[in-house]
Amino acid sequence: MKNVIAFYLCVIMLLSFASCSEETNTNPNTQPTEITTQSESKTKVDVTHNESVSATSPPKSAVFITKNVKRITFYAYYGGGKGSDVPAKHLDEIINWLDSFVIDTDRDFPDLVPPGTNTIYVEIECLDGTIVKKGLDATTVDGITYYIKHNTTPDCYYDIISKTSLN
């Protein structure tokens, strides 16, 4: 009887390990899903930067689209809580800074997302009503996550981000 129980426990443990193993996607044609929701007054879009990318050369394009910007809001707390709008006097400076954000192909992104990644989010509203909200540390292109690099952070950013809250 002890042998049957021991065998049964071994089988359960093997099944447990098999269920915890990492699944891999074998379809190279899989694209990130674009999520779009309609509201009565505007379109809200929270997407990854979709672009055609070959397996040998990662993308080298800008992360944020900053043409025809109406409003920019920063959020702390992983994009939640109350955001802080960029004042008009700093809008051009922040737009120029966001234009410097590019995918960092020199650093490998780990399989497990490091704590604190994308703690700060930026929400960009365009004149056509489109809103894009993304983190400032990493972005996903064609199912692959990359770190983001950028120019020196402007001093006004720290004042803007200090006005965010969870409420």
C-alpha positions as CSV (number, residue, x, y, z in Angstrom):
1,M,0.0,0.0,0.0
2,K,2.9,2.4,0.8
3,N,4.3,1.8,-2.7
4,V,1.0,2.7,-4.3
5,I,0.7,5.9,-2.3
6,A,4.4,6.8,-3.1
7,F,3.8,6.2,-6.8
8,Y,0.6,8.2,-6.7
9,L,2.5,11.2,-5.0
10,C,5.3,11.0,-7.6
11,V,2.8,11.2,-10.4
12,I,1.1,14.2,-8.9
13,M,4.4,16.0,-8.3
14,L,5.4,15.4,-12.0
15,L,2.1,16.7,-13.2
16,S,2.5,19.8,-10.9
17,F,5.9,20.5,-12.4
18,A,4.6,20.1,-15.9
19,S,1.8,22.5,-15.3
20,C,4.2,25.1,-14.0
21,S,6.5,25.0,-16.9
22,E,6.7,28.0,-19.2
23,E,4.7,27.9,-22.3
24,T,6.2,29.1,-25.5
25,N,4.5,30.6,-28.6
26,T,5.6,28.7,-31.7
27,N,3.7,30.9,-34.1
28,P,6.0,33.7,-35.3
29,N,3.1,35.5,-37.0
30,T,1.4,36.4,-33.8
31,Q,0.8,40.1,-33.4
32,P,0.1,42.1,-30.2
33,T,-3.6,42.7,-29.7
34,E,-4.8,46.3,-30.1
35,I,-7.4,47.2,-27.5
36,T,-9.8,49.9,-28.5
37,T,-12.9,51.0,-26.5
38,Q,-15.5,53.6,-27.6
39,S,-16.9,56.2,-25.3
40,E,-19.5,58.8,-26.2
41,S,-17.1,61.7,-26.4
42,K,-13.8,60.2,-27.6
43,T,-11.8,57.1,-28.5
44,K,-9.5,55.6,-25.9
45,V,-6.7,53.5,-27.2
46,D,-4.1,51.7,-25.1
47,V,-1.8,49.8,-27.5
48,T,1.6,48.5,-28.0
49,H,3.6,50.2,-30.8
50,N,2.7,47.9,-33.7
51,E,5.3,48.0,-36.5
52,S,6.7,45.5,-38.9
53,V,9.9,44.0,-37.4
54,S,12.1,41.3,-38.7
55,A,13.5,38.6,-36.4
56,T,17.1,39.8,-37.0
57,S,16.7,43.6,-36.6
58,P,14.6,45.0,-33.6
59,P,12.7,48.2,-34.2
60,K,14.5,51.5,-33.9
61,S,11.6,53.9,-34.0
62,A,10.1,56.4,-31.6
63,V,8.0,55.0,-28.8
64,F,5.5,57.9,-28.5
65,I,3.6,59.6,-31.3
66,T,3.6,63.3,-30.4
67,K,2.0,64.9,-33.4
68,N,-1.0,67.1,-32.9
69,V,-0.9,66.8,-29.1
70,K,-3.7,68.3,-27.2
71,R,-2.9,67.2,-23.7
72,I,-0.2,65.2,-21.8
73,T,-0.8,63.7,-18.4
74,F,1.6,61.7,-16.3
75,Y,0.4,59.0,-13.9
76,A,2.4,57.4,-11.1
77,Y,1.4,54.1,-9.4
78,Y,1.5,52.0,-12.5
79,G,-0.9,54.3,-14.4
80,G,-3.5,54.4,-11.8
81,G,-4.8,57.2,-9.5
82,K,-5.0,60.9,-10.3
83,G,-2.7,62.1,-13.0
84,S,-0.9,65.4,-13.4
85,D,-1.4,67.4,-16.6
86,V,1.6,69.1,-18.2
87,P,1.2,72.9,-18.0
88,A,1.1,74.7,-21.3
89,K,4.4,76.4,-20.5
90,H,6.2,73.0,-20.4
91,L,4.3,71.2,-23.1
92,D,6.9,71.8,-25.9
93,E,9.8,70.7,-23.5
94,I,7.9,67.5,-22.6
95,I,7.0,66.8,-26.2
96,N,10.7,67.1,-27.2
97,W,11.7,64.8,-24.4
98,L,9.0,62.2,-25.3
99,D,10.3,62.4,-28.9
100,S,13.7,61.1,-27.7
101,F,12.2,57.8,-26.4
102,V,13.4,54.9,-28.5
103,I,13.6,51.1,-28.1
104,D,16.8,50.1,-26.4
105,T,18.1,47.2,-28.4
106,D,21.4,47.1,-26.4
107,R,19.7,45.7,-23.3
108,D,17.9,42.3,-23.1
109,F,14.6,42.4,-21.3
110,P,14.4,39.5,-18.7
111,D,11.6,36.9,-18.9
112,L,10.3,38.1,-15.5
113,V,9.4,41.8,-15.5
114,P,11.6,43.6,-12.9
115,P,9.7,45.2,-10.0
116,G,9.1,48.9,-10.6
117,T,9.0,48.6,-14.4
118,N,6.5,51.1,-15.9
119,T,5.7,52.6,-12.6
120,I,5.2,55.9,-14.4
121,Y,2.8,56.2,-17.3
122,V,2.2,59.0,-19.8
123,E,-1.1,59.6,-21.4
124,I,-1.1,61.6,-24.7
125,E,-4.3,62.9,-26.1
126,C,-4.3,64.1,-29.7
127,L,-6.5,66.7,-31.4
128,D,-8.5,63.9,-33.0
129,G,-9.5,62.6,-29.6
130,T,-7.2,59.5,-29.6
131,I,-5.6,58.8,-26.3
132,V,-2.6,56.6,-25.9
133,K,-1.4,55.6,-22.4
134,K,2.0,53.8,-22.0
135,G,4.7,53.2,-19.5
136,L,8.0,55.0,-19.6
137,D,10.4,52.0,-19.0
138,A,9.4,49.3,-21.4
139,T,7.3,48.6,-24.5
140,T,6.1,45.6,-26.4
141,V,6.6,45.2,-30.2
142,D,5.4,42.1,-32.0
143,G,5.2,40.2,-28.7
144,I,8.7,41.1,-27.6
145,T,9.3,43.4,-24.7
146,Y,12.1,46.0,-24.9
147,Y,13.5,48.5,-22.5
148,I,13.1,52.2,-23.5
149,K,15.9,54.7,-23.5
150,H,15.6,58.5,-23.7
151,N,17.5,61.8,-23.4
152,T,18.0,63.5,-20.0
153,T,14.8,64.1,-18.1
154,P,13.8,67.8,-18.0
155,D,13.6,69.4,-14.6
156,C,9.9,70.3,-15.0
157,Y,9.1,66.6,-15.2
158,Y,9.9,66.1,-11.5
159,D,7.5,68.9,-10.5
160,I,4.8,67.5,-12.7
161,I,5.1,63.9,-11.5
162,S,5.1,65.1,-7.8
163,K,1.5,66.3,-8.3
164,T,0.2,62.7,-9.0
165,S,-1.7,60.8,-6.3
166,L,-3.6,57.6,-5.7
167,N,-6.9,59.5,-5.1
